[in-house]
Amino acid sequence: SDGGSCKGGCEAITDPVPQGTEAADDAVEQATTLGFPKGAVIYDDLENYTPGSTVTSRVLSYLDAYTKRLHALGYRSGVYGNTSSLVTDLVANKSRVTLPDVLHFARWNGKSTTTDPTIPANLWADHQRIHQYAGDTTETHGGVTISIDRDRLDV
């Protein structure tokens, strides 16, 4: 289930703590069914909102509850979002929320690195970053052409 993530827009997060907790419970149930062991990183998608808006506090409360619940269940938290909203908000509020264990950030700058000016060097510094640096690129493999995003991983 979507559980209130931002796949349909972060405005769907209206009751952030219960929704974040429910999303984590659902994610663990699905991960367990797929054979993911405890300690695995489970990601949520929180990319679609205007930073600094009224949605910001709901997104951060949701992610805080999601991360705390995953930790309580023995899993690690990962989050996907872009640098202009989620990453900026996480960095600005790092002392007020439980940060996810892994950050998968989108900035389509064409640079295949895991560094970014919006992310302090001391945050997500221990092999905890994925950078989506290009999107909607076309590649052909085995005679099949697909549209794909490109990522650099350091996890």
C-alpha positions, -999 to 999 in steps of 0.1 A, spaced: 0 0 0 10 36 -5 6 43 32 6 81 26 40 85 9 44 111 -18 39 90 -48 6 107 -53 17 140 -38 28 147 -3 -5 164 4 -17 129 10 1 129 43 -26 143 66 -19 124 98 19 119 96 28 98 126 1 71 122 7 71 84 45 69 88 41 40 113 16 22 91 38 26 60 67 11 79 46 -18 91 34 -24 55 69 -21 41 83 -47 66 54 -71 58 62 -68 21 99 -70 26 95 -101 48 73 -118 21 101 -111 -4 127 -126 18 145 -94 29 164 -100 61 164 -78 92 189 -51 88 179 -45 51 172 -9 40 136 -2 31 130 30 10 102 54 8 96 80 -19 91 115 -6 100 137 -35 69 156 -46 63 187 -25 71 224 -22 98 229 5 90 253 33 53 249 27 28 235 53 36 201 39 72 202 51 63 195 88 40 167 78 66 151 56 93 153 83 70 139 110 59 111 86 96 102 78 105 104 115 77 80 124 86 57 95 123 56 104 116 50 141 92 22 134 116 5 109 143 7 135 120 -8 161 113 -37 137 150 -43 130 152 -27 96 170 4 83 153 34 67 161 48 33 144 77 16 143 90 -20 137 127 -27 152 156 -45 177 181 -32 154 211 -36 128 198 -12 134 168 10 172 170 13 170 207 21 144 201 47 162 171 63 195 191 65 177 221 80 159 199 106 186 173 113 185 178 150 147 175 152 140 143 133 154 108 132 174 109 99 170 80 76 200 56 74 204 60 36 197 89 14 188 84 -23 187 119 -37 177 132 -71 196 160 -88 199 155 -126 231 174 -130 249 147 -150 276 143 -123 282 106 -114 291 113 -78 275 110 -44 284 145 -32 262 175 -35 264 211 -23 231 207 -3 244 178 17 270 184 44 300 161 42 293 147 77 257 136 69 251 102 53 289 100 50 296 63 58 285 47 25 249 59 29 242 78 -4 227 71 -38 227 100 -63 202 98 -92 222 121 -116 204 116 -149 168 107 -158 148 95 -187 180 84 -206 176 59 -234 198 28 -235 197 -4 -255 206 -37 -239 202 -71 -257 184 -53 -286 158 -38 -262 156 0 -259 145 13 -225 141 47 -208 161 46 -175 174 68 -148 211 67 -139 224 65 -103 257 65 -85 257 43 -54 279 44 -24 260 21 0 
